[in-house]
Amino acid sequence: MKEEHYNASDIQVLEGLEAVRKRPGMYIGSTSSRGLHHLVWEIVDNAIDEALAGYCDDIEVIINQDNSITVKDDGRGIPTGIHAKTGLSTVETVYTVLHAGGKFGGGGYKVSGGLHGVGASVVNALSTWVEVKVYQDGKVHMIRFENGGHTVSPLHVIDNCSPDRTGTTVTFKPDPEIFTETTIFDYEILKTRIRELAFLNKGLRIILCDDRVEDKKKEEFLYEGGISAYVEMLNKNKTPIHDDIIHLEGKENDISLEVAFQYNSGYTSNIYSFANNINTHEGGTHEDGVKLALTRIINNYARKIKMLKDNDDNLSGEDVREGLTMIISCKISDPQFEGQTKTKLGNSEVKKIASNVFSEGFERFLLENPEEAKLIVEKAMTAARARVAAKKARELTRRKGDLDVTNFYGKLSDCKSKDPKECEIFLVEGDSAGGSAIKGRDSMTQAILPLRGKILNVEKARLDRALSNEEIKTIITAFGTGIGEDFNIDKLRYNKIIIMTDADVDGSHIRVLLLTLFYRFFRPIVEAGHVYAAQPPLFVIKHGKTIKYVLNEQERDEYLASLSPNTRYDIMRMKGLGEMDAEELNETTMDIEKRVLRQITVDDIVSADDIFSKLMGEEVEPRRNFIEQNASYVENLDI
């Protein structure tokens, strides 16, 4: 039915901070846990901007007992005078007017990582209450806001302080009407980003406290080595091929670039780039400039010392980046971000500057350190030989026509639908469970790929070796995306990739091997949220005509507690997947209406890389330490 009218009275004008509360996702991405923690970063970024300007040495972030957050800094403090345009104190203006801040004209901050004046007011809009204290000129000024940014106590002096003390202290409590999913801050999420910020700003001390726990937790992050210390941490569970971390920095036209890197014996590259402390997940011109220079300089050097002969092909970018751990940090006065998530640096002038700064420093390092230089070139040349072998092996995994390659292996039972949006594939442990899954599936949308035994641990293997593994070749062919240089996520044939293994040690090991494969060779599939783990129930509870499946002991106990005391407790531990018949497997694990799936996500790429290196890499000691540190948490040991 058409609307009856559309005129001036239908146009809404949202006053003040109403627009933020109406559409919070536009300002902080979402109102999930990610958006909740984003509030902290907006206030911390303001303190970091003071540090970038040279006025702040210490920042403290406190999770208070009531789950509010306090951020303290020893910067200059927000100006307390009356703002000429608004007639309000400058503090009140910053916290109640969108796009009010010192980051526009270049006078307040030459380099900034915040939302250009939006951050403080957005935090205010989305909080139950906010208190701001400013220390300036021997006085402590305070202002309080409530109910989504309304001023209830204008800026006034509440105390005296030392004339030398300056800075801002902000305390806020997120509004549960906005953050309906959770208002509980995660200490580890805060710790990861705070540690990152400390690495990126050498000499800056950031303290994180958690006052919610009985034994109050407090950690201090201070790295005089800056991003070199960051590379050292990232490589701690790997084997470096040269001792020294290479650290290069330079500046052109008020654009500064800092790069730290070290090669290890592994086969994957980990390059993390930042612009004004913002993690540019999608790269950008600073990363492009460094990568191009890296490839050019290594090729030139290899030819100069005759490791590459005149008739040899050049080493590719992929070759020279194998086993590389690198941090790129760019500071720029007017960053232009683009890309799907607005985390790709787009300033065209940065590419040439990044290339120049990196080239000059890296050429000097290679000439002054011939032994390390030779090791780096040898690593790249070995990678090149493996790349050629992998290219030949990839030809065998390319999808032909009607999946004849996969059918040749006699493994995949494909679904009838050809619409990837509604299709899903189960990677099932063992032929026995695979047979039950094939009989119990919805053949229109569910494909079944039984896995025979454990696949290759790709953390310890290059792509060429992985491509000689029959199980991995079948997985690649079934997915349809290709791999390595040929990878294209748009060709993915299934919206959901579901790992279905037993709830025992072997099943867990197979699941981790598959996740290692996906993370190392199909990372975009994981990042896009296509990978899931099936959750077969651990117990079945029967009483009367009721049958209840539960996932774990906690669910079992909660369900039993909900029954009347006179109910009889018939409880059985479930059998493995291979011992379930088709009907039972469908009802417990595959039926879209009844099943439970766990989506595999990557919120922190650095932590994900660390855990895969630790658990699946060549080094034994980190794995032993992990087991010793976590042994006390084991409740059900399957031996």
Stockholm file with secondary structure:
# STOCKHOLM 1.0

chainA/1-639         MKEEHYNASDIQVLEGLEAVRKRPGMYIGSTSSRGLHHLVWEIVDNAIDEALAGYCDDIEVIINQDNSITVKDDGRGIPTGIHAKTGLSTVETVYTVLHAGGKFGGGGYKVSGGLHGVGASVVNALSTWVEVKVYQDGKVHMIRFENGGHTVSPLHVIDNCSPDRTGTTVTFKPDPEIFTETTIFDYEILKTRIRELAFLNKGLRIILCDDRVEDKKKEEFLYEGGISAYVEMLNKNKTPIHDDIIHLEGKENDISLEVAFQYNSGYTSNIYSFANNINTHEGGTHEDGVKLALTRIINNYARKIKMLKDNDDNLSGEDVREGLTMIISCKISDPQFEGQTKTKLGNSEVKKIASNVFSEGFERFLLENPEEAKLIVEKAMTAARARVAAKKARELTRRKGDLDVTNFYGKLSDCKSKDPKECEIFLVEGDSAGGSAIKGRDSMTQAILPLRGKILNVEKARLDRALSNEEIKTIITAFGTGIGEDFNIDKLRYNKIIIMTDADVDGSHIRVLLLTLFYRFFRPIVEAGHVYAAQPPLFVIKHGKTIKYVLNEQERDEYLASLSPNTRYDIMRMKGLGEMDAEELNETTMDIEKRVLRQITVDDIVSADDIFSKLMGEEVEPRRNFIEQNASYVENLDI
#=GR chainA/1-639 SS CCCSCCSGGGCCCCCTTHHHHHSTHHHHSCSSHHHHHHHHHHHHHHHHHHHHTTCCCEEEEEECTTSCEEEEECSSCCCCSBCTTTSSBHHHHHHHSTTCSSSSSSSSCSSCCSCTTCHHHHHHHTEEEEEEEEEETTEEEEEEEETTTEEEEEEEEEEECCTTCCEEEEEEEECTTTCCSCCCCCHHHHHHHHHHHHHHSTTCEEEEEETTSSSCEEEEECCTTTHHHHHHHHTTTSCBSSSSCEEEEEEETTEEEEEEEEEBSSSCCEEEEEETTEECTTCBHHHHHHHHHHHHHHHHHHHHTTSSCTTSCCCCHHHHTTTEEEEEEEECSSCCEESTTSCEECCHHHHHHHHHHHHHHHHHHHHHCHHHHHHHHHHHHHHHHHHHHHHHHHHTTSCCTTTHHHHHHTCCBCCSCCCGGGCEEEEEESHHHHHHHHHHSCTTTEEEEEECSCCCCGGGSCHHHHTTCHHHHHHHHHHCSCCGGGCCGGGCCCSEEEEECCSSHHHHHHHHHHHHHHHHHCHHHHHTTCEEEECCCSEEEEETTEEEEESSHHHHHHHHHHSCTTSCCEEEECCCGGGSCHHHHIIIIICTTTCCEEECCCSCHHHHHHHHHHHHSSCHHHHHHHHHHHGGGCSSCCC
#=GC SS_cons         CCCSCCSGGGCCCCCTTHHHHHSTHHHHSCSSHHHHHHHHHHHHHHHHHHHHTTCCCEEEEEECTTSCEEEEECSSCCCCSBCTTTSSBHHHHHHHSTTCSSSSSSSSCSSCCSCTTCHHHHHHHTEEEEEEEEEETTEEEEEEEETTTEEEEEEEEEEECCTTCCEEEEEEEECTTTCCSCCCCCHHHHHHHHHHHHHHSTTCEEEEEETTSSSCEEEEECCTTTHHHHHHHHTTTSCBSSSSCEEEEEEETTEEEEEEEEEBSSSCCEEEEEETTEECTTCBHHHHHHHHHHHHHHHHHHHHTTSSCTTSCCCCHHHHTTTEEEEEEEECSSCCEESTTSCEECCHHHHHHHHHHHHHHHHHHHHHCHHHHHHHHHHHHHHHHHHHHHHHHHHTTSCCTTTHHHHHHTCCBCCSCCCGGGCEEEEEESHHHHHHHHHHSCTTTEEEEEECSCCCCGGGSCHHHHTTCHHHHHHHHHHCSCCGGGCCGGGCCCSEEEEECCSSHHHHHHHHHHHHHHHHHCHHHHHTTCEEEECCCSEEEEETTEEEEESSHHHHHHHHHHSCTTSCCEEEECCCGGGSCHHHHIIIIICTTTCCEEECCCSCHHHHHHHHHHHHSSCHHHHHHHHHHHGGGCSSCCC
//
